[in-house]
Amino acid sequence: MKNSRLAWRTNAHDARSIWGQLSSFTLEALRQLTDKLALSVAAGDLQLLENRWYVTHSGLLHIAQRRRCFGIETDIEDHLCDPVANRWVFKATVYKSPSSKAFVGYGDADPSNVSTLMHGAEMRIAETRAVNRALRKAYGIGLCSVEELGSFSSNFGQTRDHEPSAKPSSKSSNNGQPRLRDQLCLLIRQHNLDPTLVKAYAADFCGTPSLKEANRELVQSFVSHLAACAKENRDMLICRLNSYAQPAEAKP
């Protein structure tokens, strides 16, 4: 019980640090998710979009690991795919134990339901969505995963940015929450990190050529990941960042 209260207080603190002031409804939902699923905000297990919580792919994998998931299989559904149109469909099967029944989930992706920044990665996204649905079925998780939201999540907050009445601020986003860029800059200052190395690490983490090409959910996951690493073991984080330093050119 004591550990549960500590986990809840930690999650509430981390959530406020990332998303600012939260409503009592949002915090109560976070408390229930903390108690029932042991999800961690700092580890990137959860994302908050329009005051609603969504589980992430890493969060679902953490649940599966804690509950000793026996195995996950994925298969491409060839007859439903169209490589020319970049449309892919995957089937994922989860086995909770060697003798358990199979829990099946399907995931699809094509240029119409993924972020424009992720075009070309539809196959990987389809597989991730299939795994997420299978894991949610296996462990009775009604909470939708952020990767299943499609292009909506990547366009979150952009509509208001283009409205004539919008009043952008350099310190906060249009929904009253700190911008991801500001959150990242704050972490860099707080923990005295090298901005260039952080950007290189972020691009590698997000699987994009550069940080600016990553969608909002990927950047948000990286910010949560960086915050957790800096808090838990800053020295190890520094070593990891140093691995992205460019070797000095030898002088002739």
C-alpha positions as a LaTeX table, in Angstrom:
\begin{tabular}{lrrr}
\hline
Residue & $x$ (\AA) & $y$ (\AA) & $z$ (\AA) \\
\hline
Met1 & 0.00 & 0.00 & 0.00 \\
Lys2 & 2.86 & 2.34 & 0.87 \\
Asn3 & 4.58 & 1.62 & $-2.45$ \\
Ser4 & 1.31 & 2.26 & $-4.28$ \\
Arg5 & 0.93 & 5.70 & $-2.67$ \\
Leu6 & 4.55 & 6.54 & $-3.48$ \\
Ala7 & 4.09 & 5.49 & $-7.12$ \\
Trp8 & 0.95 & 7.62 & $-7.35$ \\
Arg9 & 2.65 & 10.71 & $-5.87$ \\
Thr10 & 5.61 & 10.25 & $-8.21$ \\
Asn11 & 3.35 & 9.90 & $-11.24$ \\
Ala12 & 1.30 & 12.96 & $-10.26$ \\
His13 & 4.47 & 15.03 & $-9.79$ \\
Asp14 & 5.96 & 13.90 & $-13.11$ \\
Ala15 & 2.67 & 14.49 & $-14.94$ \\
Arg16 & 2.43 & 18.06 & $-13.62$ \\
Ser17 & 6.05 & 18.68 & $-14.61$ \\
Ile18 & 5.33 & 17.61 & $-18.19$ \\
Trp19 & 1.75 & 18.76 & $-18.79$ \\
Gly20 & 1.28 & 21.53 & $-16.22$ \\
Gln21 & $-1.82$ & 21.92 & $-14.08$ \\
Leu22 & $-4.16$ & 18.92 & $-14.31$ \\
Ser23 & $-7.84$ & 18.65 & $-13.46$ \\
Ser24 & $-9.02$ & 16.53 & $-10.53$ \\
Phe25 & $-10.69$ & 14.17 & $-13.05$ \\
Thr26 & $-7.41$ & 13.68 & $-14.93$ \\
Leu27 & $-5.48$ & 13.08 & $-11.72$ \\
Glu28 & $-8.05$ & 10.56 & $-10.46$ \\
Ala29 & $-7.80$ & 8.67 & $-13.74$ \\
Leu30 & $-4.02$ & 8.68 & $-13.36$ \\
Arg31 & $-4.33$ & 7.33 & $-9.81$ \\
Gln32 & $-6.45$ & 4.41 & $-11.01$ \\
Leu33 & $-4.04$ & 3.62 & $-13.83$ \\
Thr34 & $-1.15$ & 3.72 & $-11.36$ \\
Asp35 & $-2.90$ & 1.37 & $-8.93$ \\
Lys36 & $-4.29$ & $-1.12$ & $-11.44$ \\
Leu37 & $-1.59$ & $-1.23$ & $-14.12$ \\
Ala38 & 1.52 & 0.14 & $-12.37$ \\
Leu39 & 2.19 & 2.46 & $-15.31$ \\
Ser40 & 4.89 & 5.12 & $-15.02$ \\
Val41 & 4.72 & 8.61 & $-16.50$ \\
Ala42 & 8.51 & 9.05 & $-16.29$ \\
Ala43 & 9.10 & 5.80 & $-18.18$ \\
Gly44 & 6.88 & 6.98 & $-21.03$ \\
Asp45 & 4.10 & 4.44 & $-20.32$ \\
Leu46 & 1.36 & 7.07 & $-20.61$ \\
Gln47 & 0.52 & 10.06 & $-22.79$ \\
Leu48 & $-2.04$ & 12.79 & $-22.17$ \\
Leu49 & $-3.96$ & 14.11 & $-25.18$ \\
Glu50 & $-6.92$ & 16.48 & $-24.77$ \\
Asn51 & $-7.15$ & 15.57 & $-21.06$ \\
Arg52 & $-7.45$ & 11.84 & $-21.79$ \\
Trp53 & $-4.85$ & 9.22 & $-20.90$ \\
Tyr54 & $-3.49$ & 6.81 & $-23.51$ \\
Val55 & $-1.13$ & 3.91 & $-22.92$ \\
Thr56 & 1.99 & 3.71 & $-25.08$ \\
His57 & 3.59 & 0.73 & $-26.80$ \\
Ser58 & 6.39 & 0.73 & $-24.22$ \\
Gly59 & 3.79 & 0.82 & $-21.43$ \\
Leu60 & 2.05 & $-2.26$ & $-22.81$ \\
Leu61 & 5.37 & $-4.08$ & $-23.13$ \\
His62 & 6.18 & $-3.22$ & $-19.51$ \\
Ile63 & 2.83 & $-4.71$ & $-18.42$ \\
Ala64 & 3.51 & $-7.86$ & $-20.45$ \\
Gln65 & 6.99 & $-8.19$ & $-18.95$ \\
Arg66 & 5.76 & $-7.76$ & $-15.38$ \\
Arg67 & 3.05 & $-10.36$ & $-15.95$ \\
Arg68 & 5.51 & $-12.81$ & $-17.49$ \\
Cys69 & 4.05 & $-12.88$ & $-20.98$ \\
Phe70 & 5.13 & $-16.12$ & $-22.64$ \\
Gly71 & 5.44 & $-14.83$ & $-26.18$ \\
Ile72 & 4.29 & $-12.54$ & $-29.00$ \\
Glu73 & 4.11 & $-13.59$ & $-32.64$ \\
Thr74 & 3.47 & $-11.30$ & $-35.62$ \\
Asp75 & 2.52 & $-12.21$ & $-39.18$ \\
Ile76 & 1.95 & $-10.03$ & $-42.21$ \\
Glu77 & $-1.44$ & $-10.47$ & $-43.88$ \\
Asp78 & $-0.28$ & $-10.57$ & $-47.50$ \\
His79 & $-3.74$ & $-10.74$ & $-49.05$ \\
Leu80 & $-4.74$ & $-7.48$ & $-47.34$ \\
Cys81 & $-1.55$ & $-5.56$ & $-48.10$ \\
Asp82 & $-0.73$ & $-3.29$ & $-51.02$ \\
Pro83 & 3.01 & $-2.51$ & $-51.06$ \\
Val84 & 2.60 & $-0.07$ & $-53.95$ \\
Ala85 & 0.16 & 2.01 & $-51.89$ \\
Asn86 & 2.17 & 1.47 & $-48.68$ \\
Arg87 & $-0.78$ & $-0.24$ & $-47.06$ \\
Trp88 & 0.15 & $-2.95$ & $-44.55$ \\
Val89 & $-1.86$ & $-5.21$ & $-42.27$ \\
Phe90 & $-0.37$ & $-7.33$ & $-39.48$ \\
Lys91 & $-1.75$ & $-9.98$ & $-37.19$ \\
Ala92 & $-0.26$ & $-10.28$ & $-33.69$ \\
Thr93 & $-0.80$ & $-13.20$ & $-31.35$ \\
Val94 & $-0.05$ & $-13.02$ & $-27.62$ \\
Tyr95 & 0.38 & $-16.04$ & $-25.33$ \\
Lys96 & 0.19 & $-15.22$ & $-21.63$ \\
Ser97 & 1.59 & $-18.64$ & $-20.65$ \\
Pro98 & 2.66 & $-21.86$ & $-22.40$ \\
Ser99 & $-0.84$ & $-23.31$ & $-21.93$ \\
Ser100 & $-2.93$ & $-20.15$ & $-22.40$ \\
Lys101 & $-5.22$ & $-19.50$ & $-25.33$ \\
Ala102 & $-4.11$ & $-17.13$ & $-28.04$ \\
Phe103 & $-5.12$ & $-13.47$ & $-27.99$ \\
Val104 & $-5.16$ & $-12.00$ & $-31.49$ \\
Gly105 & $-5.06$ & $-8.39$ & $-32.64$ \\
Tyr106 & $-4.84$ & $-6.78$ & $-36.06$ \\
Gly107 & $-3.20$ & $-3.52$ & $-37.02$ \\
Asp108 & $-3.19$ & $-1.61$ & $-40.29$ \\
Ala109 & $-1.33$ & 1.44 & $-41.53$ \\
Asp110 & $-1.23$ & 3.43 & $-44.75$ \\
Pro111 & $-0.39$ & 7.03 & $-45.66$ \\
Ser112 & $-3.95$ & 8.12 & $-44.84$ \\
Asn113 & $-3.83$ & 7.11 & $-41.17$ \\
Val114 & $-0.25$ & 7.90 & $-40.14$ \\
Ser115 & 1.57 & 11.18 & $-39.68$ \\
Thr116 & 3.10 & 12.67 & $-42.81$ \\
Leu117 & 6.42 & 12.64 & $-40.94$ \\
Met118 & 6.15 & 8.86 & $-40.63$ \\
His119 & 5.39 & 8.13 & $-44.27$ \\
Gly120 & 7.62 & 5.26 & $-45.34$ \\
Ala121 & 7.35 & 3.57 & $-41.93$ \\
Glu122 & 3.81 & 2.22 & $-42.40$ \\
Met123 & 4.92 & $-1.42$ & $-42.12$ \\
Arg124 & 6.50 & $-0.90$ & $-38.68$ \\
Ile125 & 3.52 & 1.14 & $-37.49$ \\
Ala126 & 1.07 & $-1.55$ & $-38.59$ \\
Glu127 & 3.00 & $-4.21$ & $-36.66$ \\
Thr128 & 3.11 & $-2.01$ & $-33.54$ \\
Arg129 & $-0.62$ & $-1.41$ & $-33.70$ \\
Ala130 & $-1.31$ & $-5.13$ & $-34.04$ \\
Val131 & 0.87 & $-5.96$ & $-31.03$ \\
Asn132 & $-0.79$ & $-3.23$ & $-28.98$ \\
Arg133 & $-4.29$ & $-4.52$ & $-29.70$ \\
Ala134 & $-3.31$ & $-8.12$ & $-28.92$ \\
Leu135 & $-1.69$ & $-7.11$ & $-25.63$ \\
Arg136 & $-4.70$ & $-5.01$ & $-24.64$ \\
Lys137 & $-6.98$ & $-8.00$ & $-25.27$ \\
Ala138 & $-4.73$ & $-10.41$ & $-23.40$ \\
Tyr139 & $-4.53$ & $-8.28$ & $-20.26$ \\
Gly140 & $-7.96$ & $-6.69$ & $-20.36$ \\
Ile141 & $-6.76$ & $-3.14$ & $-20.94$ \\
Gly142 & $-9.56$ & $-0.95$ & $-22.22$ \\
Leu143 & $-7.30$ & 2.08 & $-22.43$ \\
Cys144 & $-6.53$ & 2.84 & $-26.08$ \\
Ser145 & $-2.88$ & 3.01 & $-27.07$ \\
Val146 & $-1.56$ & 6.25 & $-28.53$ \\
Glu147 & $-0.09$ & 4.43 & $-31.54$ \\
Glu148 & $-3.60$ & 3.30 & $-32.54$ \\
Leu149 & $-4.88$ & 6.86 & $-32.86$ \\
Gly150 & $-3.54$ & 7.30 & $-36.36$ \\
Ser151 & $-2.98$ & 10.70 & $-37.89$ \\
Phe152 & $-5.19$ & 12.37 & $-35.26$ \\
Ser153 & $-2.51$ & 12.16 & $-32.58$ \\
Ser154 & 0.17 & 13.61 & $-34.84$ \\
Asn155 & $-2.08$ & 16.57 & $-35.70$ \\
Phe156 & $-3.10$ & 17.18 & $-32.11$ \\
Gly157 & $-3.05$ & 20.85 & $-31.29$ \\
Gln158 & $-2.35$ & 21.95 & $-34.87$ \\
Thr159 & $-5.92$ & 23.01 & $-35.68$ \\
Arg160 & $-5.90$ & 25.79 & $-33.14$ \\
Asp161 & $-2.44$ & 26.87 & $-34.28$ \\
His162 & $-3.97$ & 27.86 & $-37.62$ \\
Glu163 & $-7.07$ & 29.60 & $-36.31$ \\
Pro164 & $-6.99$ & 33.39 & $-36.76$ \\
Ser165 & $-8.02$ & 33.89 & $-33.14$ \\
Ala166 & $-5.18$ & 31.79 & $-31.76$ \\
Lys167 & $-2.71$ & 33.64 & $-29.60$ \\
Pro168 & 0.53 & 31.66 & $-29.60$ \\
Ser169 & 2.90 & 32.04 & $-26.71$ \\
Ser170 & 6.57 & 31.21 & $-26.57$ \\
Lys171 & 6.14 & 29.79 & $-23.08$ \\
Ser172 & 3.11 & 27.56 & $-23.47$ \\
Ser173 & 1.17 & 25.63 & $-26.07$ \\
Asn174 & $-2.30$ & 26.58 & $-27.20$ \\
Asn175 & $-3.92$ & 24.13 & $-24.78$ \\
Gly176 & $-2.19$ & 25.69 & $-21.79$ \\
Gln177 & 0.52 & 23.04 & $-21.50$ \\
Pro178 & 4.27 & 23.66 & $-21.87$ \\
Arg179 & 5.56 & 23.08 & $-25.38$ \\
Leu180 & 7.65 & 19.96 & $-25.84$ \\
Arg181 & 10.59 & 22.10 & $-26.95$ \\
Asp182 & 10.38 & 24.07 & $-23.70$ \\
Gln183 & 10.19 & 20.86 & $-21.66$ \\
Leu184 & 13.28 & 19.53 & $-23.39$ \\
Cys185 & 15.20 & 22.79 & $-22.92$ \\
Leu186 & 14.25 & 22.79 & $-19.24$ \\
Leu187 & 15.60 & 19.27 & $-18.79$ \\
Ile188 & 18.84 & 20.22 & $-20.54$ \\
Arg189 & 19.31 & 23.22 & $-18.23$ \\
Gln190 & 18.28 & 21.39 & $-15.06$ \\
His191 & 20.71 & 18.53 & $-15.60$ \\
Asn192 & 23.44 & 20.48 & $-17.44$ \\
Leu193 & 23.29 & 18.35 & $-20.59$ \\
Asp194 & 24.90 & 19.02 & $-23.95$ \\
Pro195 & 22.09 & 20.19 & $-26.29$ \\
Thr196 & 23.80 & 18.87 & $-29.43$ \\
Leu197 & 24.24 & 15.40 & $-27.96$ \\
Val198 & 20.68 & 15.40 & $-26.63$ \\
Lys199 & 19.37 & 16.19 & $-30.14$ \\
Ala200 & 21.44 & 13.38 & $-31.64$ \\
Tyr201 & 20.21 & 10.96 & $-28.97$ \\
Ala202 & 16.61 & 12.12 & $-29.53$ \\
Ala203 & 16.80 & 11.52 & $-33.28$ \\
Asp204 & 18.19 & 8.02 & $-32.69$ \\
Phe205 & 15.51 & 7.33 & $-30.05$ \\
Cys206 & 12.72 & 8.47 & $-32.40$ \\
Gly207 & 14.19 & 6.68 & $-35.41$ \\
Thr208 & 14.23 & 9.82 & $-37.56$ \\
Pro209 & 17.08 & 11.61 & $-39.39$ \\
Ser210 & 16.69 & 14.61 & $-37.07$ \\
Leu211 & 14.61 & 15.59 & $-34.05$ \\
Lys212 & 12.48 & 18.07 & $-36.01$ \\
Glu213 & 11.26 & 15.23 & $-38.25$ \\
Ala214 & 9.84 & 13.21 & $-35.33$ \\
Asn215 & 6.13 & 13.44 & $-34.59$ \\
Arg216 & 4.75 & 14.79 & $-31.33$ \\
Glu217 & 4.19 & 11.39 & $-29.69$ \\
Leu218 & 7.76 & 10.26 & $-30.36$ \\
Val219 & 9.19 & 13.51 & $-28.99$ \\
Gln220 & 6.91 & 13.30 & $-25.97$ \\
Ser221 & 8.09 & 9.75 & $-25.28$ \\
Phe222 & 11.70 & 10.88 & $-25.56$ \\
Val223 & 11.15 & 13.79 & $-23.15$ \\
Ser224 & 9.64 & 11.39 & $-20.59$ \\
His225 & 12.48 & 8.92 & $-21.17$ \\
Leu226 & 15.16 & 11.60 & $-20.79$ \\
Ala227 & 13.57 & 12.88 & $-17.57$ \\
Ala228 & 13.52 & 9.39 & $-16.10$ \\
Cys229 & 17.14 & 8.67 & $-17.09$ \\
Ala230 & 18.38 & 11.97 & $-15.68$ \\
Lys231 & 16.55 & 11.35 & $-12.43$ \\
Glu232 & 17.58 & 7.74 & $-11.96$ \\
Asn233 & 21.21 & 7.78 & $-13.10$ \\
Arg234 & 22.61 & 10.99 & $-14.58$ \\
Asp235 & 26.13 & 9.56 & $-14.91$ \\
Met236 & 24.89 & 6.71 & $-17.08$ \\
Leu237 & 22.90 & 9.19 & $-19.16$ \\
Ile238 & 26.02 & 11.31 & $-19.70$ \\
Cys239 & 27.92 & 8.24 & $-20.89$ \\
Arg240 & 25.12 & 7.44 & $-23.29$ \\
Leu241 & 25.07 & 10.99 & $-24.63$ \\
Asn242 & 28.84 & 10.98 & $-25.07$ \\
Ser243 & 28.51 & 8.02 & $-27.40$ \\
Tyr244 & 26.85 & 10.40 & $-29.88$ \\
Ala245 & 29.80 & 12.80 & $-29.91$ \\
Gln246 & 31.46 & 13.13 & $-33.30$ \\
Pro247 & 35.12 & 12.02 & $-33.25$ \\
Ala248 & 37.56 & 14.86 & $-33.75$ \\
Glu249 & 39.18 & 14.94 & $-37.17$ \\
Ala250 & 42.87 & 14.15 & $-37.20$ \\
Lys251 & 45.08 & 17.09 & $-38.06$ \\
Pro252 & 47.36 & 16.62 & $-41.09$ \\
\hline
\end{tabular}
